[in-house]
């Protein structure tokens, strides 16, 4: 049972890595896919500003997180 689970997880991991690296054989070449999720959809400008200020600490940051 453990070997079967390990095999399933290994195949899933390989498929996921090939998809991320752009080497997936099932990838469509006729249409663009992915990149459709907006990570800031539910955030306001004030939420983002507050998160940046909280991440900088007492000094201003050289790079914005």
Backbone bond lengths (Angstrom), bond angles and torsions (degrees), N, CA, C in turn:
res aa  C-N    CA-C-N  psi(-1)  N-CA   C-N-CA  omega(-1)  CA-C   N-CA-C  phi
1 X - - - 1.444 - - 1.530 111.23 -
2 X 1.326 116.46 -42.29 1.455 120.96 179.01 1.522 111.77 -64.93
3 X 1.346 116.89 -38.30 1.468 120.61 179.61 1.526 110.65 -66.99
4 X 1.310 116.88 -37.49 1.462 121.01 178.50 1.524 110.39 -65.42
5 X 1.310 117.50 -44.78 1.458 121.62 178.58 1.530 110.81 -62.69
6 X 1.320 116.74 -42.99 1.459 120.85 178.20 1.523 110.92 -62.18
7 X 1.324 117.53 -40.49 1.464 122.04 178.68 1.529 110.88 -63.98
8 X 1.316 117.36 -43.51 1.468 121.67 179.65 1.530 110.27 -63.94
9 X 1.325 116.68 -45.48 1.459 120.21 179.50 1.529 112.05 -65.37
10 X 1.318 116.99 -36.90 1.464 120.30 178.54 1.517 111.43 -65.65
11 X 1.324 116.96 -43.94 1.467 120.32 178.51 1.528 111.27 -65.16
12 X 1.325 117.30 -39.12 1.464 120.88 176.96 1.523 110.23 -63.22
13 X 1.321 116.69 -43.69 1.456 121.60 179.81 1.532 111.09 -62.46
14 X 1.306 118.00 -43.38 1.461 121.97 178.28 1.522 111.15 -63.14
15 X 1.336 116.95 -43.33 1.463 120.75 179.52 1.525 111.03 -65.23
16 X 1.320 117.21 -40.58 1.462 121.60 179.73 1.525 110.30 -64.93
17 X 1.335 117.14 -45.39 1.469 120.87 179.53 1.519 111.13 -63.05
18 X 1.321 118.41 -41.88 1.463 120.13 -179.89 1.520 111.19 -67.09
19 X 1.318 117.36 -32.76 1.458 120.67 177.16 1.528 110.78 -67.79
20 X 1.324 117.12 -43.34 1.460 121.63 179.97 1.530 110.75 -66.05
21 X 1.322 116.68 -39.75 1.463 120.98 -177.70 1.524 112.54 -79.66
22 X 1.333 117.94 -6.03 1.455 121.16 179.06 1.506 113.40 80.89
23 X 1.311 117.56 22.12 1.466 121.66 -178.00 1.527 112.26 -108.27
24 X 1.299 117.82 11.65 1.460 122.01 -177.13 1.522 109.63 -72.35
25 X 1.321 117.05 130.04 1.455 121.68 -179.02 1.525 112.02 -71.57
26 X 1.321 117.80 -23.03 1.458 121.56 -178.02 1.524 112.51 -89.91
27 X 1.335 117.70 5.14 1.451 121.36 -178.28 1.527 109.91 -69.51
28 X 1.304 115.40 134.24 1.456 121.08 -179.49 1.520 110.38 -73.81
29 X 1.333 116.48 136.91 1.462 121.09 175.85 1.519 111.09 -106.47
30 X 1.330 116.32 1.85 1.460 119.63 -177.71 1.523 112.95 -102.90
31 X 1.341 117.74 -9.70 1.450 120.43 178.99 1.522 110.49 -149.63
32 X 1.319 115.44 155.36 1.456 121.24 178.16 1.519 108.12 -85.49
33 X 1.319 115.99 135.36 1.459 119.78 177.97 1.519 108.49 -135.53
34 X 1.325 115.18 158.17 1.461 120.41 179.86 1.510 111.27 85.76
35 X 1.313 115.58 170.81 1.452 121.31 178.14 1.515 113.87 68.83
36 X 1.313 116.69 21.91 1.459 120.14 -176.75 1.518 113.34 -98.35
37 X 1.307 118.27 -1.07 1.458 121.71 -177.11 1.525 108.84 -92.93
38 X 1.308 116.15 126.62 1.458 121.38 177.18 1.526 108.26 -94.63
39 X 1.340 118.51 108.57 1.465 119.92 -176.49 1.520 113.71 -68.69
40 X 1.321 118.15 -17.91 1.466 121.25 -177.82 1.528 111.91 -106.39
41 X 1.305 117.06 19.79 1.467 121.71 -175.40 1.526 112.67 -58.43
42 X 1.325 117.15 -43.10 1.465 120.44 -176.02 1.525 113.07 -98.12
43 X 1.333 117.93 10.04 1.460 121.02 -177.55 1.521 110.72 -106.36
44 X 1.311 114.96 139.92 1.459 119.41 174.29 1.528 108.37 -92.27
45 X 1.314 116.11 168.87 1.458 120.17 177.04 1.525 110.96 -61.29
46 X 1.339 116.63 -35.69 1.473 120.10 178.22 1.526 111.19 -65.70
47 X 1.339 117.34 -38.40 1.469 120.19 177.39 1.525 110.55 -61.77
48 X 1.315 116.49 -44.21 1.462 121.24 -179.42 1.525 110.40 -66.35
49 X 1.328 116.76 -43.73 1.466 121.22 179.11 1.533 110.60 -60.81
50 X 1.323 117.04 -43.30 1.467 121.42 179.44 1.518 110.87 -64.39
51 X 1.327 118.02 -42.15 1.465 121.39 179.46 1.523 111.06 -63.36
52 X 1.333 117.51 -39.78 1.466 120.93 178.31 1.517 110.41 -66.42
53 X 1.340 117.05 -43.03 1.462 120.37 179.20 1.529 111.21 -64.55
54 X 1.320 117.56 -38.08 1.461 120.72 178.93 1.528 111.35 -69.42
55 X 1.331 117.21 -30.66 1.462 121.12 -177.95 1.524 111.96 -78.36
56 X 1.324 118.21 -22.32 1.458 120.17 -175.98 1.514 113.61 -80.15
57 X 1.298 118.33 -26.54 1.449 120.66 -178.77 1.518 111.03 78.84
58 X 1.338 118.01 -154.44 1.468 120.84 -175.64 1.533 113.41 -73.68
59 X 1.329 117.91 -21.22 1.465 121.26 179.59 1.522 109.77 -108.11
60 X 1.323 116.06 156.70 1.458 118.57 176.34 1.522 109.32 -72.12
61 X 1.318 115.31 146.98 1.466 120.87 -176.57 1.516 110.42 -85.05
62 X 1.331 115.08 144.46 1.453 119.92 174.75 1.518 109.71 -73.31
63 X 1.332 115.69 -40.97 1.459 121.60 178.10 1.519 108.66 -117.14
64 X 1.318 116.38 138.11 1.465 121.02 178.43 1.522 107.52 -78.23
65 X 1.330 118.92 128.03 1.459 120.85 -179.53 1.517 112.07 -67.63
